[in-house]
Amino acid sequence: MELWYRLLSVLPFDWAQPGRLMFMKNALLAILLLAPVFALLGTMVVNNRMSFFSDALGHGAFTGLVIGGMLGFLVPMWAAVIFSVLFSVAVTTVRYRSGMAPDTVIGVFSSAAVALGIFLATGSGSGTARLSAFLIGDILSIGKKDILLLVLVLGGVLVLWALYFNRLLLISISPSLARSRGVRVFREELLFTVLVAVIVTISMPWIGLLVINSFLVLPAAASRNTASGSRQYTLLAVLVSIVSGVAGLFASYAADTATGATIVLVMTGFFFVSMLLGRRGAG
């Protein structure tokens, strides 16, 4: 961390100078670690038309937080992780076993999860005020221990990406073709949904439940408008995610706005620009 702080001291910003506004320095590093993770996962989320599912995971995480608080967990976030993993396993299993439309299954589970969370939070007499921070998020609250966790998360995602990318890509193109090539579609999709559940949940206090799905979807959607191949698609998604994250952080600091929401607005701008570029290229 000290090396990171020294590197930032060359930047022409007051907060980058030694000993000043350490929370901004931590937040910038956190964005540089989180942005590639969300971009990589987001490419497969968009490919597999799972945008609604990733949004539903946030509802499950919210309920997990409430349950963790009621059970007296010192760190309710870990209860949220457990609940989100169980939520993703249940949705994926029911989706495969029932034969129902995926959006129907996801909608049922999502509605039930958020309703249960609100029911438990209000029924306990504590209300939802203490949970409002998770709805908006605050990446400026991230600390050194959280940075270490993000380093491990990024390393784990990169390893899994190297091992499973081809299989997940084949599944997104044609599940039946993937099965004919010996890919265990259910197992691979279950692993991926559990990974998304864990990442979404642990990131929620910093990004915010209300906008976290946009971190997954927008960079990948913007990249898809202009990319000409899977490699370019992935690289562009990572680039859009990183640039949006850094620009959004600086803009939110200058305007004193919520960082997560500001980053999403920058990502949205990239998406609409990519739409225009994609149409011109097609024409």
Backbone torsions as a table, in degrees:
resi	resn	phi	psi	omega
1	MET	NA	-38.0	-179.8
2	GLU	-62.3	-37.8	176.7
3	LEU	-62.3	-42.0	178.3
4	TRP	-60.9	-43.7	179.8
5	TYR	-63.6	-38.7	179.3
6	ARG	-67.9	-38.2	178.6
7	LEU	-63.3	-38.7	-178.5
8	LEU	-69.8	-21.6	-175.6
9	SER	-64.1	-15.0	178.9
10	VAL	-82.3	-11.8	-179.1
11	LEU	-73.7	148.0	-177.1
12	PRO	-85.6	48.4	179.1
13	PHE	-124.8	145.7	179.5
14	ASP	-61.4	-42.0	-176.4
15	TRP	-68.6	-17.8	-178.2
16	ALA	-83.6	-9.6	-177.9
17	GLN	-72.6	152.7	-176.3
18	PRO	-53.6	132.1	175.3
19	GLY	81.5	1.7	-176.4
20	ARG	-110.9	137.0	170.7
21	LEU	42.5	63.7	-178.3
22	MET	-62.1	-26.9	-179.1
23	PHE	-64.9	-32.7	177.2
24	MET	-69.8	-38.3	179.3
25	LYS	-67.0	-41.4	176.9
26	ASN	-65.4	-41.3	-178.9
27	ALA	-64.6	-39.5	179.4
28	LEU	-63.6	-44.1	178.0
29	LEU	-64.4	-40.4	178.8
30	ALA	-60.6	-40.6	179.2
31	ILE	-65.6	-40.7	179.5
32	LEU	-65.4	-25.1	177.4
33	LEU	-87.7	-38.7	-176.9
34	LEU	-77.3	-36.3	-174.3
35	ALA	-57.2	-47.2	178.0
36	PRO	-63.9	-34.7	180.0
37	VAL	-62.4	-50.3	-178.9
38	PHE	-67.2	-34.7	179.4
39	ALA	-66.4	-44.8	-179.6
40	LEU	-63.3	-48.8	179.3
41	LEU	-64.8	-37.0	-177.6
42	GLY	-63.9	-33.1	178.7
43	THR	-60.8	-41.0	179.1
44	MET	-76.5	-32.2	176.1
45	VAL	-60.8	-45.4	179.5
46	VAL	-69.6	-42.6	179.9
47	ASN	-58.6	-39.0	-176.1
48	ASN	-94.2	9.7	179.3
49	ARG	53.2	49.4	-176.7
50	MET	-109.2	19.1	-176.5
51	SER	-58.6	-41.6	178.9
52	PHE	-65.1	-36.5	-179.3
53	PHE	-65.3	-45.4	-179.2
54	SER	-64.1	-32.9	175.9
55	ASP	-67.9	-39.2	178.8
56	ALA	-63.9	-31.4	179.2
57	LEU	-60.6	-35.0	177.2
58	GLY	-62.6	-37.3	176.9
59	HIS	-65.1	-40.0	177.1
60	GLY	-64.6	-39.1	178.8
61	ALA	-64.6	-38.6	177.7
62	PHE	-59.1	-45.6	178.7
63	THR	-64.4	-38.7	177.3
64	GLY	-61.6	-37.4	176.9
65	LEU	-62.2	-43.6	179.5
66	VAL	-62.9	-45.8	-179.8
67	ILE	-63.7	-41.8	178.5
68	GLY	-60.7	-41.3	177.7
69	GLY	-65.4	-39.6	-179.9
70	MET	-68.0	-33.5	-179.1
71	LEU	-83.8	-2.6	175.8
72	GLY	82.6	23.3	176.5
73	PHE	-62.5	132.9	176.2
74	LEU	-64.1	-34.1	176.5
75	VAL	-123.6	90.0	-177.4
76	PRO	-56.8	-21.1	-178.6
77	MET	-59.1	-35.1	-179.3
78	TRP	-69.9	-32.0	173.3
79	ALA	-65.6	-37.2	177.8
80	ALA	-65.0	-39.0	177.9
81	VAL	-62.1	-46.6	-179.8
82	ILE	-60.9	-46.0	-178.6
83	PHE	-64.8	-40.0	-179.8
84	SER	-64.9	-39.4	177.4
85	VAL	-63.4	-46.2	177.6
86	LEU	-61.8	-38.3	178.7
87	PHE	-61.9	-47.2	-178.6
88	SER	-66.0	-38.9	177.9
89	VAL	-64.1	-43.4	-179.2
90	ALA	-63.9	-45.3	-179.0
91	VAL	-63.2	-46.4	-178.3
92	THR	-64.6	-41.5	-179.4
93	THR	-66.1	-48.0	-179.5
94	VAL	-64.3	-37.8	179.4
95	ARG	-61.7	-37.8	-179.7
96	TYR	-80.4	-37.2	-173.9
97	ARG	-83.0	-30.0	-173.0
98	SER	-85.9	-28.0	-175.9
99	GLY	77.7	5.0	178.3
100	MET	-74.4	161.0	177.5
101	ALA	-61.8	136.7	-177.2
102	PRO	-56.1	-41.7	-178.0
103	ASP	-66.2	-29.2	177.2
104	THR	-68.6	-47.4	179.6
105	VAL	-61.3	-47.3	-179.1
106	ILE	-63.3	-40.5	179.3
107	GLY	-62.5	-40.3	178.9
108	VAL	-63.8	-50.0	-178.3
109	PHE	-65.5	-40.7	-179.4
110	SER	-63.3	-46.1	-180.0
111	SER	-62.9	-43.2	-179.5
112	ALA	-65.3	-39.5	-177.3
113	ALA	-65.9	-48.8	-177.4
114	VAL	-68.8	-35.1	177.3
115	ALA	-65.5	-41.2	178.3
116	LEU	-64.0	-40.9	179.3
117	GLY	-61.8	-46.1	179.4
118	ILE	-66.1	-40.1	179.5
119	PHE	-60.3	-47.7	-178.6
120	LEU	-68.3	-39.9	-178.4
121	ALA	-66.0	-44.0	-178.9
122	THR	-77.7	-31.8	-179.9
123	GLY	-70.7	-25.1	-180.0
124	SER	-77.1	-9.0	177.9
125	GLY	88.5	-4.5	-177.7
126	SER	-92.5	-13.4	-179.4
127	GLY	72.4	-171.4	-177.0
128	THR	-109.3	4.9	-176.7
129	ALA	-60.3	-39.6	-177.6
130	ARG	-69.7	-15.9	-179.6
131	LEU	-97.4	-4.1	-175.5
132	SER	-64.0	-28.8	179.8
133	ALA	-62.0	-32.7	-179.8
134	PHE	-74.2	-22.6	178.7
135	LEU	-71.8	-37.3	-176.8
136	ILE	-96.9	-39.4	-179.5
137	GLY	80.3	159.9	179.0
138	ASP	-154.8	94.2	-178.7
139	ILE	-71.2	-16.0	177.4
140	LEU	-72.2	-11.2	179.6
141	SER	-88.7	0.2	-175.1
142	ILE	-70.4	141.3	-177.4
143	GLY	-116.4	-176.7	-176.3
144	LYS	-65.0	-38.1	178.7
145	LYS	-66.1	-36.4	177.1
146	ASP	-66.0	-36.9	178.0
147	ILE	-61.1	-43.0	178.4
148	LEU	-61.0	-41.8	176.8
149	LEU	-60.2	-41.5	-179.1
150	LEU	-68.0	-34.7	175.6
151	VAL	-61.8	-43.5	178.7
152	LEU	-65.9	-39.7	179.3
153	VAL	-63.2	-47.0	-179.6
154	LEU	-62.2	-43.9	178.4
155	GLY	-61.5	-42.3	179.6
156	GLY	-65.3	-41.5	-180.0
157	VAL	-65.5	-40.3	179.3
158	LEU	-63.7	-39.9	178.4
159	VAL	-65.5	-48.3	179.2
160	LEU	-63.2	-34.9	179.2
161	TRP	-64.4	-41.9	179.4
162	ALA	-64.7	-33.0	-176.5
163	LEU	-83.1	-34.6	-168.4
164	TYR	-117.7	-0.8	-174.4
165	PHE	-57.9	-49.3	-176.8
166	ASN	-61.0	-39.8	179.8
167	ARG	-66.9	-44.3	179.8
168	LEU	-65.7	-37.5	178.0
169	LEU	-64.3	-41.8	179.4
170	LEU	-64.9	-39.5	177.7
171	ILE	-63.2	-41.1	-179.5
172	SER	-65.9	-29.6	179.0
173	ILE	-77.4	-49.2	-178.0
174	SER	-161.7	106.1	178.0
175	PRO	-58.2	-38.1	-179.7
176	SER	-65.8	-39.5	176.7
177	LEU	-65.2	-40.0	178.6
178	ALA	-61.4	-42.0	178.5
179	ARG	-63.2	-39.6	-179.7
180	SER	-66.6	-21.8	177.1
181	ARG	-92.7	8.0	176.7
182	GLY	88.5	9.1	179.2
183	VAL	-81.1	130.6	176.7
184	ARG	-83.3	93.1	-170.0
185	VAL	-60.1	-48.4	-177.3
186	PHE	-61.6	-45.0	-178.4
187	ARG	-63.2	-43.0	-177.7
188	GLU	-68.6	-40.8	178.8
189	GLU	-68.4	-36.1	177.8
190	LEU	-64.1	-43.5	177.7
191	LEU	-60.2	-43.2	-178.7
192	PHE	-66.5	-44.1	-179.4
193	THR	-65.3	-35.7	176.8
194	VAL	-65.7	-41.5	178.4
195	LEU	-61.6	-45.3	178.0
196	VAL	-61.3	-40.4	-179.6
197	ALA	-60.9	-44.4	-178.9
198	VAL	-65.6	-46.0	-177.9
199	ILE	-64.0	-45.8	179.9
200	VAL	-59.8	-42.3	-175.2
201	THR	-70.0	-46.9	-177.6
202	ILE	-70.4	-21.8	-179.7
203	SER	-88.3	-13.8	-173.4
204	MET	-58.1	-40.4	-179.7
205	PRO	-64.2	-23.7	-177.5
206	TRP	-95.9	-33.1	-175.9
207	ILE	-99.9	-40.6	179.2
208	GLY	106.3	133.9	-178.1
209	LEU	-59.6	-35.7	-173.6
210	LEU	-68.5	-24.6	-174.7
211	VAL	-123.8	-1.4	-171.8
212	ILE	-64.2	-31.8	178.9
213	ASN	-63.9	-30.7	179.1
214	SER	-65.7	-31.2	178.3
215	PHE	-63.8	-30.5	177.7
216	LEU	-80.9	-42.8	-167.3
217	VAL	-86.5	-46.1	-169.3
218	LEU	-64.1	-47.5	179.2
219	PRO	-60.6	-41.6	178.9
220	ALA	-67.1	-40.6	179.6
221	ALA	-65.4	-40.9	177.8
222	ALA	-64.2	-41.9	179.6
223	SER	-65.8	-38.0	-177.3
224	ARG	-65.1	-26.4	-179.7
225	ASN	-67.0	-25.8	-173.0
226	THR	-123.4	-17.0	-175.0
227	ALA	-70.9	147.1	-179.6
228	SER	-108.8	1.4	179.1
229	GLY	-165.3	169.2	-175.9
230	SER	-64.8	-37.2	179.6
231	ARG	-67.5	-46.2	178.2
232	GLN	-64.9	-37.7	177.3
233	TYR	-57.1	-47.2	-179.2
234	THR	-67.4	-46.3	-178.0
235	LEU	-63.6	-42.4	178.7
236	LEU	-65.2	-38.3	178.1
237	ALA	-62.2	-43.1	178.1
238	VAL	-64.0	-42.9	-179.7
239	LEU	-63.5	-46.0	179.0
240	VAL	-61.4	-41.5	-179.1
241	SER	-63.9	-44.5	-178.7
242	ILE	-68.4	-48.6	-178.8
243	VAL	-61.9	-42.4	178.7
244	SER	-63.8	-41.1	-179.7
245	GLY	-63.2	-47.3	-179.3
246	VAL	-67.0	-47.0	180.0
247	ALA	-62.6	-40.4	179.2
248	GLY	-66.0	-37.9	177.8
249	LEU	-63.0	-48.1	-179.5
250	PHE	-63.7	-40.8	-179.4
251	ALA	-66.8	-40.4	-179.7
252	SER	-67.0	-34.7	177.3
253	TYR	-66.0	-41.9	-178.9
254	ALA	-70.3	-37.9	-175.9
255	ALA	-95.4	-6.1	-178.5
256	ASP	58.3	51.6	179.0
257	THR	-118.6	170.9	178.0
258	ALA	-63.6	128.0	-173.6
259	THR	-65.8	-46.4	-177.9
260	GLY	-58.8	-46.2	-179.7
261	ALA	-65.8	-38.1	179.3
262	THR	-65.0	-41.6	177.9
263	ILE	-62.0	-41.4	179.9
264	VAL	-63.2	-37.6	177.6
265	LEU	-63.8	-38.9	176.9
266	VAL	-65.4	-43.2	177.6
267	MET	-60.1	-39.8	178.7
268	THR	-62.4	-39.6	176.3
269	GLY	-60.4	-43.5	176.7
270	PHE	-60.5	-39.0	-178.5
271	PHE	-62.5	-46.6	-177.9
272	PHE	-69.5	-35.1	175.3
273	VAL	-64.1	-42.2	179.7
274	SER	-64.8	-33.1	176.2
275	MET	-62.0	-44.1	179.4
276	LEU	-65.1	-43.8	179.6
277	LEU	-64.8	-38.6	-179.7
278	GLY	-65.9	-38.9	179.5
279	ARG	-68.7	-38.0	178.3
280	ARG	-66.9	-39.1	178.8
281	GLY	-65.7	-37.4	179.4
282	ALA	-70.0	-32.0	-179.9
283	GLY	-77.0	NA	NA
